[in-house]
């Protein structure tokens, strides 16, 4: 029997998808950034925003582990038009789309390849400059490839350094062995970037390392941008990114870190990049991305 005061859950439940829509006064915004051009490994990261939205009705608003009931409205600002657009030409449209949501507590940018990170960071820096912004990446890779051949999904951090972002205001977490070069590592160290490897994250806990880096950045910056390159997750648990490797962080730790990041008051924008639905295995990718979205909102609810 169902109590008279409550709707029946016989054929459905209140889902996270019900929180997302046209909510101009919401504290959180969702933007799709289906950028796919100049990916070093060809794929279909442009399908990521659609796949994320499609899975949200399958996720309930209730967290049985904590007793939390999500009730945060999310304004869906739609997708930036990026079909066949290069990272160079995507810069202003993505930057301006994120900047348009600057009055909200958090903007969630869903890619798309990792080239969306640079314009997202610049959006946070429009008011007071890049010197006011800190950047945290959860990524198996440094993304410090040279920019002499133009912008790709392999050089957003190098491009930000070229733009004048102080490397001391960058933290890179989850870096994988045999997935980077010595030169990239030396460039990171020379720039003053805080480097935290996948092994350290496994040994000490990803959320612990992330919280340490958030506090470090908080002492240097007014606002923080977080790039979740989802290939940081171990490939056995996350096959839906071409760059994911065996030995990455666990998906459980990834979720815990996402909640901690969502809870930090200086985090004003996050992105999810390198999700390629064409590599899906049994909806594993979309359900993981959807759970990440739930964890971010759970963090915001704790602010």
C-alpha positions as CSV (number, residue, x, y, z in Angstrom):
1,X,0.0,0.0,0.0
2,X,1.1,3.6,-0.7
3,X,0.4,6.3,1.9
4,X,-2.3,8.7,0.6
5,X,0.0,11.7,0.9
6,X,2.7,10.2,-1.4
7,X,2.6,9.4,-5.1
8,X,2.9,5.7,-6.1
9,X,6.4,4.5,-7.0
10,X,4.9,1.4,-8.7
11,X,6.0,2.4,-12.2
12,X,8.6,5.1,-11.6
13,X,10.3,7.3,-9.0
14,X,11.6,10.9,-8.7
15,X,14.8,11.0,-10.7
16,X,17.8,13.2,-11.0
17,X,16.5,14.0,-14.5
18,X,13.5,15.7,-12.9
19,X,15.9,18.2,-11.3
20,X,17.3,19.3,-14.7
21,X,15.4,21.7,-16.9
22,X,14.6,25.4,-17.5
23,X,15.2,26.8,-14.1
24,X,16.6,30.3,-14.5
25,X,17.0,30.8,-10.7
26,X,18.8,27.5,-10.1
27,X,22.1,27.6,-8.2
28,X,23.7,25.1,-10.7
29,X,23.9,25.1,-14.5
30,X,24.5,22.4,-17.0
31,X,26.1,23.1,-20.3
32,X,26.9,20.6,-23.1
33,X,30.1,21.2,-25.0
34,X,30.2,18.5,-27.7
35,X,33.7,19.3,-29.0
36,X,35.3,16.5,-31.0
37,X,37.7,18.0,-33.5
38,X,41.5,17.5,-33.1
39,X,41.2,14.7,-30.7
40,X,44.5,12.9,-30.8
41,X,42.7,9.5,-30.8
42,X,39.7,9.8,-33.1
43,X,36.3,9.0,-31.4
44,X,32.9,10.4,-30.6
45,X,33.3,12.5,-27.5
46,X,30.7,14.8,-29.1
47,X,28.1,12.3,-28.0
48,X,28.8,12.8,-24.3
49,X,26.3,15.5,-23.4
50,X,23.4,13.7,-25.0
51,X,24.4,10.4,-23.3
52,X,24.6,12.0,-19.9
53,X,21.3,13.7,-20.1
54,X,19.7,10.5,-21.3
55,X,20.8,8.5,-18.3
56,X,19.7,10.9,-15.6
57,X,16.1,9.5,-15.4
58,X,17.6,6.2,-14.4
59,X,19.1,7.7,-11.2
60,X,17.0,8.4,-8.2
61,X,17.5,11.5,-6.0
62,X,18.0,9.4,-2.8
63,X,21.4,8.3,-1.5
64,X,20.8,5.2,0.7
65,X,24.3,5.5,2.2
66,X,23.9,8.9,3.7
67,X,20.2,9.6,3.7
68,X,20.6,12.6,1.4
69,X,17.6,13.5,-0.8
70,X,18.8,15.6,-3.7
71,X,16.6,18.6,-4.2
72,X,18.9,21.0,-6.2
73,X,17.4,22.4,-9.4
74,X,19.8,22.5,-12.3
75,X,19.3,24.9,-15.1
76,X,20.0,23.2,-18.5
77,X,21.6,25.9,-20.6
78,X,21.7,23.6,-23.6
79,X,24.6,22.7,-25.9
80,X,27.2,25.0,-27.4
81,X,27.1,24.6,-31.2
82,X,30.5,22.9,-31.9
83,X,29.9,20.5,-34.8
84,X,33.1,20.4,-36.9
85,X,34.5,23.3,-34.9
86,X,38.2,23.3,-34.0
87,X,39.4,23.9,-30.4
88,X,40.7,27.3,-31.6
89,X,37.3,28.4,-32.9
90,X,35.5,26.8,-30.0
91,X,37.3,29.0,-27.5
92,X,35.0,32.0,-27.5
93,X,31.7,30.2,-27.7
94,X,32.6,27.8,-24.8
95,X,34.1,30.6,-22.7
96,X,31.1,32.9,-23.2
97,X,28.6,30.1,-22.4
98,X,30.3,29.3,-19.1
99,X,30.7,33.0,-18.3
100,X,27.0,33.5,-18.8
101,X,26.4,31.3,-15.8
102,X,28.9,33.0,-13.6
103,X,26.1,34.2,-11.2
104,X,25.4,30.6,-10.1
105,X,27.2,28.6,-7.4
106,X,28.5,26.0,-9.9
107,X,28.5,25.4,-13.6
108,X,28.9,21.9,-14.9
109,X,30.4,21.7,-18.4
110,X,30.0,18.3,-20.1
111,X,32.2,17.5,-23.1
112,X,33.4,16.8,-25.5
113,X,37.1,16.4,-25.5
114,X,39.6,17.9,-23.1
115,X,40.1,21.0,-25.3
116,X,37.0,22.5,-23.6
117,X,39.0,23.0,-20.4
118,X,41.0,26.0,-21.5
119,X,37.9,28.2,-22.4
120,X,36.2,27.0,-19.2
121,X,39.1,28.3,-17.1
122,X,39.2,31.6,-19.0
123,X,35.5,32.1,-18.3
124,X,36.2,32.1,-14.5
125,X,39.1,34.5,-15.1
126,X,37.1,37.1,-17.1
127,X,36.2,39.2,-14.0
128,X,39.6,39.4,-12.3
129,X,42.1,37.7,-14.7
130,X,43.7,34.3,-14.7
131,X,45.7,35.2,-11.6
132,X,42.4,34.7,-9.6
133,X,41.8,31.2,-10.9
134,X,43.2,27.8,-9.7
135,X,43.0,24.7,-11.8
136,X,42.7,21.1,-10.5
137,X,42.8,18.2,-13.0
138,X,41.9,14.6,-12.3
139,X,43.6,13.1,-15.3
140,X,45.9,10.2,-16.3
141,X,47.8,12.7,-18.5
142,X,49.7,16.0,-18.1
143,X,48.1,17.5,-21.2
144,X,51.3,19.5,-21.7
145,X,51.9,18.6,-25.3
146,X,53.5,21.4,-27.3
147,X,51.2,23.9,-29.0
148,X,53.3,24.6,-32.1
149,X,50.9,22.4,-34.2
150,X,47.8,24.1,-32.8
151,X,45.3,23.3,-30.1
152,X,44.3,19.7,-29.4
153,X,42.8,17.7,-26.6
154,X,46.4,16.9,-25.5
155,X,47.6,20.4,-24.7
156,X,45.0,22.4,-22.7
157,X,47.3,22.8,-19.7
158,X,50.2,23.8,-21.9
159,X,47.9,26.4,-23.6
160,X,46.9,27.8,-20.2
161,X,50.6,28.2,-19.3
162,X,51.1,29.9,-22.6
163,X,48.2,32.2,-21.7
164,X,50.0,33.3,-18.6
165,X,48.4,31.0,-15.9
166,X,50.9,30.5,-13.1
167,X,51.8,26.9,-12.8
168,X,51.8,27.1,-9.0
169,X,48.0,27.6,-9.4
170,X,47.6,24.2,-11.1
171,X,47.3,20.8,-9.4
172,X,47.3,17.6,-11.5
173,X,46.1,14.4,-9.8
174,X,46.0,10.8,-10.9
175,X,48.8,10.9,-13.4
176,X,49.5,7.4,-14.8
177,X,52.8,5.6,-15.5
178,X,53.8,4.8,-19.1
179,X,51.1,7.3,-20.3
180,X,53.3,10.4,-20.2
181,X,56.8,11.5,-21.2
182,X,59.7,12.6,-19.1
183,X,59.6,15.9,-20.9
184,X,56.0,16.6,-19.9
185,X,56.9,15.7,-16.3
186,X,59.9,18.1,-16.3
187,X,57.8,20.8,-17.9
188,X,55.2,20.4,-15.1
189,X,57.9,20.6,-12.4
190,X,59.6,23.6,-14.0
191,X,56.3,25.4,-14.1
192,X,55.6,24.8,-10.4
193,X,52.6,22.5,-11.0
194,X,51.7,20.2,-8.1
195,X,52.0,16.6,-9.5
196,X,50.2,13.7,-7.7
197,X,50.5,10.3,-9.3
198,X,47.9,7.5,-9.6
199,X,50.0,5.4,-7.1
200,X,49.9,8.1,-4.5
201,X,46.2,8.4,-4.9
202,X,45.7,4.7,-4.4
203,X,47.9,4.6,-1.4
204,X,46.6,7.7,0.4
205,X,43.1,7.9,-1.1
206,X,42.1,10.0,-4.0
207,X,39.7,12.1,-2.0
208,X,42.4,12.8,0.6
209,X,44.8,14.0,-2.1
210,X,42.1,16.1,-3.8
211,X,41.1,17.8,-0.6
212,X,44.8,18.6,0.1
213,X,45.1,20.2,-3.4
214,X,41.9,22.1,-3.0
215,X,43.2,23.6,0.2
216,X,46.5,24.5,-1.4
217,X,44.8,26.2,-4.3
218,X,42.4,28.0,-2.0
219,X,45.3,29.7,-0.4
220,X,46.4,31.0,-3.8
221,X,43.2,31.7,-5.7
222,X,39.7,33.2,-5.4
223,X,38.0,30.6,-7.6
224,X,38.8,27.0,-8.7
225,X,38.1,25.2,-11.9
226,X,38.1,21.4,-11.9
227,X,38.7,19.2,-15.0
228,X,37.5,15.7,-14.6
229,X,39.2,13.9,-17.5
230,X,37.4,10.6,-16.9
231,X,40.2,8.6,-18.4
232,X,41.7,8.8,-14.9
233,X,39.6,5.9,-13.9
234,X,41.0,2.3,-14.3
235,X,40.1,1.0,-17.7
236,X,38.5,-2.2,-16.3
237,X,35.9,0.0,-14.7
238,X,35.8,2.7,-17.4
239,X,36.3,1.5,-21.0
240,X,34.5,4.5,-22.5
241,X,37.6,6.7,-23.0
242,X,40.4,6.0,-25.5
243,X,43.0,7.2,-23.0
244,X,41.9,5.1,-20.0
245,X,44.6,2.7,-18.8
246,X,44.8,-0.3,-16.5
247,X,46.0,0.9,-13.1
248,X,44.0,4.1,-12.9
249,X,42.0,5.2,-9.9
250,X,39.0,3.2,-8.8
251,X,35.5,4.4,-9.7
252,X,34.6,4.4,-6.0
253,X,37.4,6.8,-5.2
254,X,36.4,8.9,-8.2
255,X,32.9,9.3,-6.9
256,X,34.2,10.2,-3.4
257,X,36.5,12.8,-4.9
258,X,33.7,14.3,-7.0
259,X,31.5,14.8,-3.9
260,X,34.4,16.5,-2.0
261,X,35.0,18.8,-5.0
262,X,31.4,19.7,-5.3
263,X,31.3,20.7,-1.7
264,X,34.2,23.1,-1.9
265,X,32.8,26.7,-1.9
266,X,35.6,28.0,-4.2
267,X,34.9,25.5,-6.9
268,X,32.8,27.5,-9.4
269,X,33.0,25.3,-12.5
270,X,33.8,21.7,-13.3
271,X,34.0,19.8,-16.6
272,X,33.7,16.1,-17.6
273,X,35.8,15.3,-20.6
274,X,36.9,12.5,-22.9
275,X,33.7,10.4,-22.4
276,X,33.2,8.6,-25.7
277,X,29.8,6.8,-25.7
278,X,30.8,4.9,-28.9
279,X,33.1,2.8,-26.6
280,X,30.3,1.9,-24.2
281,X,30.1,-1.6,-22.7
282,X,26.6,-2.2,-21.4
283,X,25.8,1.4,-20.4
284,X,28.7,1.4,-18.0
285,X,29.9,4.7,-19.3
286,X,26.7,6.6,-19.1
287,X,25.8,5.2,-15.7
288,X,29.2,6.2,-14.4
289,X,28.9,9.7,-15.8
290,X,25.4,10.0,-14.4
291,X,26.6,8.9,-10.9
292,X,29.4,11.5,-11.2
293,X,26.8,14.1,-11.8
294,X,24.9,13.0,-8.7
295,X,28.0,13.1,-6.6
296,X,28.8,16.7,-7.8
297,X,25.2,17.8,-6.8
298,X,25.6,16.0,-3.5
299,X,28.7,18.0,-2.8
300,X,26.9,21.2,-3.6
301,X,24.1,20.3,-1.3
302,X,26.6,20.1,1.6
303,X,28.0,23.7,1.0
